[in-house]
């Protein structure tokens, strides 16, 4: 009886796995066909957003990057160019590369469902949605002089002067930044200690560092929009 039970369990384990070809490849191929057909129909009814011929004597206002760079251009409103144009994209690429390894699965490769990746998938989806929100803002809501307009407002060159921006003092900025990361790293240690034990110190440090940086990016934008804070830390070498 014990031998037959082991055979049944081994058969069930084998049935739980399928070959990449044709099971996965066929579905991906059909999905690609549906996406292509949908894009063809969309491009037939919606014209490409082409603008007038460029005039060297009169610069476009607002001058915008292509839509896929509009989110990056929107980040320039809130951060120094070195961070928005170099550091932030590098962190995003690094985080996407490390995500499957930081939230690894003891079952092995091939188990990338929400049930098996309850941390990795929500984090990825949140970052994905947030980036396209930035793309939408930069594409549809930024008018002349990169002024923010709500969807129901008409773009105009006559708008009220925005309130002046200010920077936090250096001690307050350092305290805010250190406190944010310090509290962020400490919370899981007291709230959910198993999270730290299961991940180990290296994976824990990398995971929390990437997650807190993503949250901090949103927080910095809120400080700019709600409290007119330009930089948290301003020095002659680096601005954050």
Secondary structure, DSSP 8 states (H G I E B T S, - for coil): -HHHHHHHHHHHHHHT---IIIIIHHHHHHHHHHHHHHHHHHHHHS--------BTTB--SS----HHHHHHHHHTTTS-HHIIIIIHHHHHHHHHHHHHHHT--TT-TT--STTT-TTHHHHHHHHHHHHHHHHHIIIIIB-GGG-B--TTS---S--------B---HHHHHHHHHHHHHHHHHHHHHH-HHHHHHHHHHHHHHHHHHHHHHHHHHHHHHHHHHH-B--SSB-SS-B-
